[in-house]
Amino acid sequence: MTMMSRCAVLRGFAAIGLAATILSSAAQAETLGPVADEVGVVKVARGQPILIGALLVLSGPDLSLGVDASRGAEIAFDDHGNKLVGHPIKYLPEDGQCSVEGGQTGATRLASNKQIVGVLGTACSSESRGGAPILWNAGMPQAVTSATAPALTAADRPVGLQGIVRFVYNDINGAAAAVKYAQSVHAAKVATMHDGSLYAEELANAFAKQFKAAGGTIVAAEAISPSDTDLRPVLTRIGTTKPELVFAPIFTGASAYLVRQVKEVPTLASTPVLGTDAVLAPAFLEAAGDAAIGYRLTGVDNDPKLMGARYGDFLAKYKEKFGEDPIGGFHGNGYDAALAMMTAIEKVAKTDAGGDTYIGRKALRDALMRTADLDGITGKLSCDKNGDCGSSHFAVFEYASGDPTTFKLGANPKKVFP
């Protein structure tokens, strides 16, 4: 990480801490009915719905990350009869736009509805960076579906991130999978590229740290902007270092330019490029076309043999409900986040003789954090003390066609490692 980018990250998290301090009065100790909670209590009147929000990218080139997870959550609600402790479930997703600003806007909308008890997501780490402090101060815990940046569940994370409980892998593990692949292709010299997002920068840095610890050399560490369309100058600089692999954990738009333009740089024309499941989506093929052929990426291995026992049935429900196969890699995580949220609500909710239900906000967050041996779609899930609960197996995939209509997990892209 450069000094400038390190300072930017520190400023960002300082702002999170400040926001948490400024807004701390938003949630206050409260007693309602049979429940006393130091953060607050949500009363759900008899016959009224329990509101569960979501903060997920639902528009733009990376929408598959959020839509796929949201669909998984909807199936979880269906499997629960769309009811919870005697009340119907009402699901309220907001678009986080895969950005800090979008996360702030979406979280503000959610926080303004005091009846929302908890939030699914985010899908992107930057959304959590912007939205988590707002949700924290509204007393709304997050069951994260695909935001994987290590900082979100770090032991020393700012208070504004402490409402996050993650039902997907931590990028410390994602980086380890990329290092393992680099070693398998005998790449001793690797260049990295990130786009300045929390996800991409932290993953590139985690990869570099682990790769160097394993005896490899990082010959270049470059950064671009998510809006850059001409990557040739950066790629030319990277080419002068003669890497044997380029690791670029960047999102759909920039990745599409990368796979097209890397072939135009003579010193990199034959150098393999490794991306991540940020581009595990039909939208990447729409943007990259035939330039995507041969492009490899690390991602969650959704092989039914490695998933939970109910994954096969889940896939059938997904196709029946939405008319197509999964459009990304995080549908199971969306289901599991919703299942964990519902299970936690069931543990803490108390209903009085009149049929009114009361849910303590801190009690709900604590119950979510104590998730243990949950029989999820992605496997058995148990949370550690920092809120990491994901159970994921990794693989490397390769696109065999640039036609977006051929997108199908396990086929295009197909698994090539291990």
N, C-alpha and C positions, 0 to 999 in steps of 0.2 A: 504494500500500500504506500503510495506517495505521501509526502508530508501534507500536501494540499488536500488529498482525498481523506486522509486520517483526520485532519482538522474539520472537514465537512461532516464526517460521521459524528465526531464528538459534538460539534455544534448542534447537529440534528437531535442527538440524544439529550443534550442539555436543554433543548427546547421542549422535549418530551417531559423531562422532569419539571420544568417551569410550568408547563401546561397543567400537569397533574397537581402542582401546588396551588395554582390560581383557581382551578375548578374544584378543589377538594370539598368545598362546601355543598356541591351539588348532591352528594349522597350523605344522608345523616342517619344516625341511630333512630330506630323506630320500633314501636310495638303496635301491632294490629291483630285483633282477634287473639288466637293462641300462640302467635309467633312474635318473638322479640329478636331483632337483628341489628347489629351495630352499624350496618351500611344502609339498610332500608328493607321494607317489606312491600311486595306486590300483592294486592288483593284482587282476586279474580271472582267476580260475583257469579252466583249460580246461573248456569246456562250460557255464560259468556266464554269466549275462547281464551286459551292461553296463547300469548303472542310470542313467537320465536322469530327473531330477525336474522338477516344474513348480510354480510358485506363482502361482495365477490365481484370480480371483473365480469361485466355482463355486456360490454360493448367494445368495439375496436378489434385490432388484429389478434389480441390475446384472449378473446372472450371464451374460447374453449376451456381454458383453465377454470373459470368460474361457472360456466354453464354446465359442464360435465359434473362438477362437484355438487352444484345445486340440484341437478337431476337425481344424483345419488341420494341427497337428503330427502327429496320428495318421495322416493321409493321407501325410505326408512319410515316416513310418516304414514305412507300407505300400509306398510307392514304392521304398524301400530294401530291400524283402524282409524287414523287421523283423529285420535282421541287420547287424552292424557289426564289422569286422575279425575275422571268424570267430566272433563271439558273438551270441546273440540279444539283442534290445533289450528291456529292461523299463522301462516308463514309469510313473512314480509321481507323479501330480499331487496337490497339496495346495491347500486352499481358503484364499486370502488375504483373502476377505470385503471386498475393496475398502477396507481401512482399515489404519491404522498398527498397531493391536493385532492384527488378523488376519494382517498380514504378519509380525509378530514370532512369532506362534504357529505359523503354517505353516512359516516358515523354521526355527524351532527343531526342528520335527519332521523336516524334511529334513536339517538339519545333524547330527542324531543318527545318521543312517545314513551311516557313513563310506565306504560303497561307491558312493554317488551321485557321479558325476563332474562333472555340471553341471546347471543348472536353467533351464528355459524360463519366461519371464515376468519381471516381473509384468505383469498386465493393467492395474492402476491404479497411479498414481504413489505414492499413500499406502502401498500394500503394499510398494513398494521402499524407501520412507523407513523403514518399520519393519523390513523383513526383510533388506535388502541387507547391513547390517553383519554380521549373523549368518552369512549365506552367505559373505561375504568372508572372515571369520575361520575358516570351515570349508574354505576353499580352493575353493569352488564358484562358478565364473563364471556370470553370468546372460545369457541371450540374450533380451532383452526383446521382448515381442509388441505391447503397446499402452500402455505407461506413457510419456507424452509430455512430462512437465514438464521445462523446460530445465535445472533444477538437477541432474538426474540425470546429465547428461553435460557439465556446465559444466567449463571448464578448471581452475577452482579448487575443484572438488568435494572433500569430505572423503574421506579414505582409505577409509572404509567403503563408499563408493559406487563405488569404482574397479574392482569386478568386473562392472559393468554394461556391456553392449554392446547397443546398441538397434537393432532391425530394424523400426522404425516411425519415422514422422516426429517431429521435434522441434517443440514448440509455438511456437517462434519462427516456424516456417513456417506453422503452423496459424493463428497470430495474423495473419500477413500475408494469408492467404486471407480472413479475416473483414474485415480493413481494406479489401481490394479490393472485397468485396461491399458494404460500407457506402458506399464511394465510388460504386459503380455505381447505388445507389438515391438518391444525392445527400443522404445523411445527414451533415450537418456537425456535429450535436450528438448525442452518444451517451452513454447511461448504462450502467454495467456492474454486474453482480451476481455474486458468487461465494459458495461455501458453506464456505469455510475449508479445504477439502482442498488438498493441494499442487498437484494438477492444476488445479483451478478458479482458485485464487488466482493462480498463476503465469501462466496463460493470460490471465486478465482484465488482469493488470498488463502483460503483453507486448503485448496489444492496445492498451491505453491509451497505452503509450509510442510504438508505431508509428503509431497514429491521430493523436496530437498532432504527431508529427514530419511527418506528411503534411498538416498544417494544420487538422485537426479539433479539436473541443473535447469534453472529457469533462465533462459537466455534473453527474454524480453517480457515486459509486463506493461501492456498498453491499455488505454481507456478511450472509449468513443462516447458520443452522446446518442441516446436512443433515437433522436431525430436525424442523425447523420445519414446521408444517402451516398456519399462518396467515401468509401473506406480505403481507396487505393493508397493514399499517402501513409496511412497507418500500416497497411499490409506491406508496403514497400520497405518501411523501417523494420518491420518484423522479419522480412525476407533477408535482410543483411545479416541477421544473427544465425541463419541457417538452422532453424529448429527442425526436429524430426516429427513434431506434432504441434498443432495449435489447439489449445483448449479455450473455447469461447462460449461461456454460459450466458448467452444473450437471448433476447426475446425475438418474436416472429419477424417483425419488420426489419430490424438490423441483420438478422440471420439470413434473410432472403437476399439482401445486398451482399452479404459476406460470401455466400456460396456462388454467386454470380461473378463477383469481382476478384476473388482469390485466384481464379483460373487465368486472369489477365495479368497477374504479377509473375513474371518468369521464374523468380527465385522461390515461389510458393506453389507453382502450378501443379506439382506432383506431391506436395506435402499434405498429409491427411489433416482434416479439421474435425474436432470432436465438440459437439454441442451437448445440450441437456434436454430434459423433457419440457422445458419452456417452449419448445417448438414441436411438441408431440401433438399435432393438431392439423386438420385439413387446411386451415388458413395458411399454414406455412407452405403447403404445396401450391395453393392458389397464388401465393406471392412469388415463390421461387421457380415454379415450373420444373422443367427437366434439369435445371441446375441442381435440384435437390437429390438427384439420383446419385447414390453412393455416399451421401452425407450420413454420418454416424452421430448418435447421441446416447448419452446415458439416461436411464430412467427406471421407474419402478417396473419390475417384472410382474405383469398381471397374468402369468401362466396359472390357469385354474388349479394346477397341482400344488402351487405355492401359496395360494390364497386360502381364506377361510372356507369351511365346508359348504357354505351357502352361496358361494360366488357364482356357480353355474346357474342356479335358480335366479339369482340377482340379474345376471346378464339377460336371461329370457324376459324378465319383468321390464328391464330397461328398453329392450327392443319393442316389446308390446306397447309400452306406455308412450315412447317417443318416436317410434317408427324407424329407428336406425340403431346401429351398434354404437357403443361409447365413442365420443368425439375427442377424448383426451385420456389422460392416465390417472385422474384423481376422482373418478366416480365412486370407488370404494371408500376413499377417505371422506367424501361428502356424506355417504351413508353412515360411516362410523362416527363422525362428528355429531350428526343428528341423533344417532342412537345413544351416544354418551350423554348428550344434553338431556334427552328425555329420561334416561335412567337416573341422572342426577336430580332432575326435577321430582321424579317419583319418590326419591329418597328423602327429600326435605319438605315437600308440600304437606300442609295440614289443612284438612277440611272440617268446618264446624257443622253443627247439627242442621243449620239452614242451607247447607250446600255451597257456601262460600269457601274458596280455597285461598291459602296464604303461603307465599313463598319468600323466604328470607334471602336477600341478595348475597350476603357474605356466605351464608350456609350453602347456597347453590354453587358459588365459585369453589368453595372448599370441597364439596362433594364431587364436582367435576375433576378437580385436581387429584382426588383420591380414587379415580377410576382404576379398577383392578380386575384382571381376568375377564374383561369384557369380550364376549364372543362376537367379534366384528367381521365384516366382509373381508378385510385385509388380514385377518388373523386375530390371535389373542392380544388384547391391548391392556397394558398397565402403565400408569404414569409414574415417572420419577419425581423427585422433590422439586424440580424446576418446571414441570409441566410438559416434558417430552413423553409422549405416549405411543408414537408411531411404531408400526411393525411392517417393515418393507424389505423386499428382496430387490436387488438391482441387476440390470442387464444392460448390454449395449445393443442398439437397434440400428438398422440401415435402411434408408429409403430406396426402394427398387423401382419406383415410378414417380413421375411428377404430376400425374393426374389426380386431382383432389378426390375424385369419385372412387378411387381405389384405396383410400385411407381405411385401414383396418388394423387394429392392434395385433401384432404377431404375424401379419402378412405384409403390410406396407405401412409402417416400417416393420421389417422382419428382425427377429432376434439373431444376432451374430456372435455374441459373447455373453456369458460363457457357453 
